[in-house]
Amino acid sequence: MKLQSLRARLIVIILVPLLLISIVAGGWQFRNATQRAEEIFDRGLLSAALAISRDIALSGGDALSPATRSLVSDTSGGELFYHVFAPDGVFVIGYATPPVLPHESSRDLTRPIYYNARYQGNDVRVLRFQDATTVGGLAGIYSITVWQKAEVRNSFVREVVTRSFAVIALLVMSAAMVVWFGVAVGLRPLLDLEDAIARRTPSELQPIRRHVPIEARGLVSTLNALLDRVSRRISSKDEFISNAAHQLRNPVAGVLALAEAVQYAPDSSAMKERSTELVKAAKEASRLTNQLLSFERAKGMDMASVGKVLNFEAVIRDALTRFGGQGADVAVSFECLAKSTAIFGDEIMLKESLLNLLNNAVVHGGHGLAHVQLKLWNADDNLMLTIADDGIGIPPDKHVQAIGRFSQAASGKGSGLGLPIAAKVIESHGGRLSLKEPKIGTLIEIVLPVAQVDEDA
């Protein structure tokens, strides 16, 4: 089961390796304590054996010195047992029966031999060695055996290991407490960040300005970018709803008035005339609604990354064919100089934007408009399309107003959405639309990135 708490996850990540290290350290300490205890106790046995060898030489085998008796009675926390016999096998001093030397042990006692054995039902550690000395006028090699209960050594090891484990346990517990409170303190900036996020409402999406650790700054930056996009999107939607309501008020009112006029027409002739006007007004309202939806759709798309590969020349020619069928008494020409006309995009949206531009030229070009010329060519990694007409044109100081939604450079027919829709569509395709300053008429320049298509694919 996955841990849901970040604090618990961090504590587990930190403490589990620490516990494993502590266990390894405890095992190492136990092994080290056992080896050290063996060395210390074996040296104690050797020291006692040498002291006994010296004393029997001095006393003729009769007694041990007080210092040696003290050493024997309490060596490393336990009593020592000893046995000495002469070269001829005669018992000299000590306990009557020493532990038996194992058969596998070497019989060469010129060096000390340590072994484990049983003595009177107890496990013991034994030292046996030979020493050349003279006791009571008898010179030769005397055999000295010294032993001690293994429990004394084991108690020493347990005490050392217990203390070591107590220290390790105390350190682990202290580390756990430090980690617990340290993680709590370390997570406080994230809790503050949570509080800052909780304070945000759909109407208040200001960026988060809290101080956070370096590791969380990327999260805050991404979140602020998201809040900014959401805020701008909500503002755009609110603005769209407000503008749509404003723009549709008059057409809807006109449709309603004409519908009432049809209802109360005095005769069939008046009803037919008013019905014709009603249909015309309804079509105008429908066209305005479609333009509003097209404009909003164009704002929220990123066709440069999700669109299909299109032949832009073919898209232009299809748009010109549709425009020619609308009965516009204007000559339209198209010249394609581009070698590569592939782009990523949405065919319907591009055609609608081109039709908007052509219709704009006809509606706002004035009575002297006679010709609209389109030209397409390559410029580096882009496609350049210009749409030029010989109409009355748009003054340079009115360019920004002309591209703004619901605004026109001069009063006239239309909703003022033609250029804005086209501009947003081009922007959603990764390009740009701009108005230039020709000597005559209007010149619109469109730049779109060329799609890099593998021709061998």
MORAGI-V167147 format. One record per residue. N is the residue number from 1. D_FIRST is the distance of its C-alpha to the first C-alpha in Angstrom with 1 decimal. Layout:
BEGIN
n = [N & N]
d_first = [D_FIRST & D_FIRST]
END
This chain:
BEGIN
n = [1 & 2 & 3 & 4 & 5 & 6 & 7 & 8 & 9 & 10 & 11 & 12 & 13 & 14 & 15 & 16 & 17 & 18 & 19 & 20 & 21 & 22 & 23 & 24 & 25 & 26 & 27 & 28 & 29 & 30 & 31 & 32 & 33 & 34 & 35 & 36 & 37 & 38 & 39 & 40 & 41 & 42 & 43 & 44 & 45 & 46 & 47 & 48 & 49 & 50 & 51 & 52 & 53 & 54 & 55 & 56 & 57 & 58 & 59 & 60 & 61 & 62 & 63 & 64 & 65 & 66 & 67 & 68 & 69 & 70 & 71 & 72 & 73 & 74 & 75 & 76 & 77 & 78 & 79 & 80 & 81 & 82 & 83 & 84 & 85 & 86 & 87 & 88 & 89 & 90 & 91 & 92 & 93 & 94 & 95 & 96 & 97 & 98 & 99 & 100 & 101 & 102 & 103 & 104 & 105 & 106 & 107 & 108 & 109 & 110 & 111 & 112 & 113 & 114 & 115 & 116 & 117 & 118 & 119 & 120 & 121 & 122 & 123 & 124 & 125 & 126 & 127 & 128 & 129 & 130 & 131 & 132 & 133 & 134 & 135 & 136 & 137 & 138 & 139 & 140 & 141 & 142 & 143 & 144 & 145 & 146 & 147 & 148 & 149 & 150 & 151 & 152 & 153 & 154 & 155 & 156 & 157 & 158 & 159 & 160 & 161 & 162 & 163 & 164 & 165 & 166 & 167 & 168 & 169 & 170 & 171 & 172 & 173 & 174 & 175 & 176 & 177 & 178 & 179 & 180 & 181 & 182 & 183 & 184 & 185 & 186 & 187 & 188 & 189 & 190 & 191 & 192 & 193 & 194 & 195 & 196 & 197 & 198 & 199 & 200 & 201 & 202 & 203 & 204 & 205 & 206 & 207 & 208 & 209 & 210 & 211 & 212 & 213 & 214 & 215 & 216 & 217 & 218 & 219 & 220 & 221 & 222 & 223 & 224 & 225 & 226 & 227 & 228 & 229 & 230 & 231 & 232 & 233 & 234 & 235 & 236 & 237 & 238 & 239 & 240 & 241 & 242 & 243 & 244 & 245 & 246 & 247 & 248 & 249 & 250 & 251 & 252 & 253 & 254 & 255 & 256 & 257 & 258 & 259 & 260 & 261 & 262 & 263 & 264 & 265 & 266 & 267 & 268 & 269 & 270 & 271 & 272 & 273 & 274 & 275 & 276 & 277 & 278 & 279 & 280 & 281 & 282 & 283 & 284 & 285 & 286 & 287 & 288 & 289 & 290 & 291 & 292 & 293 & 294 & 295 & 296 & 297 & 298 & 299 & 300 & 301 & 302 & 303 & 304 & 305 & 306 & 307 & 308 & 309 & 310 & 311 & 312 & 313 & 314 & 315 & 316 & 317 & 318 & 319 & 320 & 321 & 322 & 323 & 324 & 325 & 326 & 327 & 328 & 329 & 330 & 331 & 332 & 333 & 334 & 335 & 336 & 337 & 338 & 339 & 340 & 341 & 342 & 343 & 344 & 345 & 346 & 347 & 348 & 349 & 350 & 351 & 352 & 353 & 354 & 355 & 356 & 357 & 358 & 359 & 360 & 361 & 362 & 363 & 364 & 365 & 366 & 367 & 368 & 369 & 370 & 371 & 372 & 373 & 374 & 375 & 376 & 377 & 378 & 379 & 380 & 381 & 382 & 383 & 384 & 385 & 386 & 387 & 388 & 389 & 390 & 391 & 392 & 393 & 394 & 395 & 396 & 397 & 398 & 399 & 400 & 401 & 402 & 403 & 404 & 405 & 406 & 407 & 408 & 409 & 410 & 411 & 412 & 413 & 414 & 415 & 416 & 417 & 418 & 419 & 420 & 421 & 422 & 423 & 424 & 425 & 426 & 427 & 428 & 429 & 430 & 431 & 432 & 433 & 434 & 435 & 436 & 437 & 438 & 439 & 440 & 441 & 442 & 443 & 444 & 445 & 446 & 447 & 448 & 449 & 450 & 451 & 452 & 453 & 454 & 455 & 456 & 457]
d_first = [0.0 & 3.8 & 6.5 & 9.0 & 11.9 & 13.9 & 15.6 & 12.6 & 11.7 & 15.5 & 15.9 & 13.3 & 15.0 & 18.3 & 18.1 & 16.4 & 19.3 & 21.7 & 20.8 & 21.2 & 24.5 & 25.6 & 25.1 & 27.1 & 29.7 & 30.0 & 30.7 & 33.1 & 34.8 & 35.2 & 36.8 & 38.9 & 40.0 & 40.9 & 43.0 & 44.7 & 45.4 & 47.0 & 49.2 & 50.2 & 51.1 & 52.9 & 54.9 & 55.7 & 57.1 & 59.1 & 60.5 & 61.5 & 63.1 & 65.2 & 66.3 & 67.4 & 69.3 & 71.1 & 72.0 & 73.4 & 75.6 & 76.8 & 77.4 & 78.6 & 75.6 & 76.4 & 73.7 & 70.8 & 71.1 & 69.3 & 66.9 & 66.0 & 65.7 & 63.3 & 61.3 & 61.2 & 60.4 & 57.3 & 55.8 & 52.3 & 51.9 & 53.5 & 56.8 & 58.3 & 60.4 & 63.1 & 65.8 & 68.8 & 71.3 & 74.4 & 75.3 & 77.2 & 74.2 & 75.6 & 73.1 & 73.6 & 71.1 & 67.7 & 65.9 & 67.6 & 65.0 & 62.4 & 59.2 & 60.0 & 59.4 & 57.0 & 58.9 & 56.7 & 57.6 & 60.4 & 63.8 & 64.7 & 64.5 & 66.0 & 62.5 & 60.2 & 57.9 & 54.7 & 53.2 & 51.2 & 53.0 & 53.4 & 56.0 & 56.9 & 53.4 & 51.5 & 49.8 & 51.9 & 52.1 & 55.6 & 57.8 & 61.1 & 63.6 & 67.3 & 69.6 & 73.3 & 75.2 & 78.3 & 78.3 & 81.6 & 83.5 & 81.3 & 79.7 & 77.0 & 73.4 & 71.6 & 68.2 & 65.8 & 62.6 & 60.2 & 57.0 & 54.4 & 51.6 & 48.3 & 46.7 & 48.2 & 46.4 & 43.1 & 43.3 & 43.9 & 40.9 & 38.7 & 40.0 & 39.5 & 35.9 & 35.1 & 36.4 & 34.5 & 31.2 & 32.0 & 32.7 & 29.5 & 27.4 & 29.4 & 28.7 & 24.9 & 24.9 & 27.2 & 25.1 & 22.0 & 24.2 & 25.6 & 22.3 & 21.0 & 24.3 & 24.7 & 21.5 & 22.6 & 25.9 & 24.7 & 22.6 & 25.6 & 27.0 & 23.9 & 24.2 & 27.9 & 27.1 & 24.9 & 27.9 & 30.3 & 28.4 & 28.3 & 32.0 & 32.7 & 34.2 & 35.5 & 38.9 & 37.9 & 36.0 & 37.5 & 35.7 & 33.5 & 35.6 & 33.2 & 33.2 & 29.8 & 28.7 & 29.7 & 26.2 & 25.9 & 29.4 & 28.6 & 26.1 & 28.9 & 31.5 & 29.6 & 29.0 & 32.7 & 33.8 & 31.8 & 33.3 & 36.7 & 36.4 & 35.3 & 38.1 & 40.6 & 39.5 & 39.8 & 43.2 & 44.3 & 43.4 & 45.2 & 48.1 & 48.2 & 48.2 & 50.9 & 53.0 & 52.6 & 53.8 & 56.7 & 57.7 & 57.4 & 59.3 & 62.8 & 62.3 & 60.8 & 63.6 & 66.1 & 64.8 & 64.9 & 68.5 & 69.6 & 68.0 & 70.0 & 73.1 & 72.7 & 72.3 & 75.5 & 77.5 & 81.2 & 81.7 & 80.1 & 81.2 & 79.6 & 76.4 & 76.3 & 76.8 & 74.2 & 71.8 & 72.2 & 71.4 & 68.4 & 66.9 & 67.5 & 65.8 & 62.8 & 62.5 & 62.6 & 59.9 & 57.8 & 58.4 & 57.4 & 54.2 & 53.3 & 54.1 & 51.9 & 48.9 & 49.7 & 49.8 & 46.4 & 44.8 & 46.3 & 44.8 & 41.2 & 41.3 & 40.8 & 42.8 & 43.3 & 39.7 & 39.0 & 42.6 & 44.3 & 47.0 & 50.4 & 54.0 & 55.1 & 58.8 & 58.2 & 56.4 & 59.4 & 61.9 & 60.1 & 60.1 & 63.9 & 64.6 & 63.0 & 64.8 & 68.1 & 67.8 & 67.6 & 71.4 & 71.3 & 74.8 & 73.6 & 73.8 & 70.5 & 70.2 & 67.4 & 67.6 & 64.7 & 65.1 & 61.4 & 60.5 & 56.8 & 55.8 & 52.1 & 49.7 & 46.2 & 46.5 & 47.0 & 50.4 & 50.9 & 50.2 & 52.4 & 55.2 & 55.0 & 55.2 & 58.2 & 59.9 & 59.3 & 61.0 & 63.9 & 64.4 & 64.4 & 67.1 & 69.2 & 68.6 & 69.1 & 71.4 & 74.5 & 77.6 & 78.4 & 75.2 & 76.3 & 73.8 & 70.1 & 69.2 & 65.8 & 65.3 & 62.2 & 61.8 & 59.4 & 59.0 & 56.8 & 53.3 & 54.2 & 56.2 & 58.9 & 60.3 & 63.1 & 64.6 & 68.0 & 70.5 & 74.1 & 73.6 & 74.1 & 71.0 & 68.7 & 69.8 & 67.6 & 67.1 & 65.6 & 63.0 & 60.1 & 61.2 & 61.5 & 57.9 & 56.6 & 55.5 & 58.0 & 60.7 & 63.8 & 66.2 & 69.0 & 69.4 & 69.4 & 67.6 & 63.9 & 60.7 & 60.3 & 57.0 & 58.3 & 58.0 & 54.7 & 53.1 & 54.4 & 53.3 & 49.7 & 49.5 & 50.7 & 48.3 & 45.4 & 46.6 & 46.5 & 50.2 & 52.7 & 55.8 & 58.6 & 62.2 & 65.0 & 68.6 & 71.0 & 74.7 & 74.8 & 72.3 & 68.5 & 66.4 & 62.6 & 60.6 & 57.2 & 55.1 & 52.2 & 50.2 & 51.1 & 48.2 & 47.9 & 48.0 & 48.2 & 51.5 & 50.8 & 47.6]
END
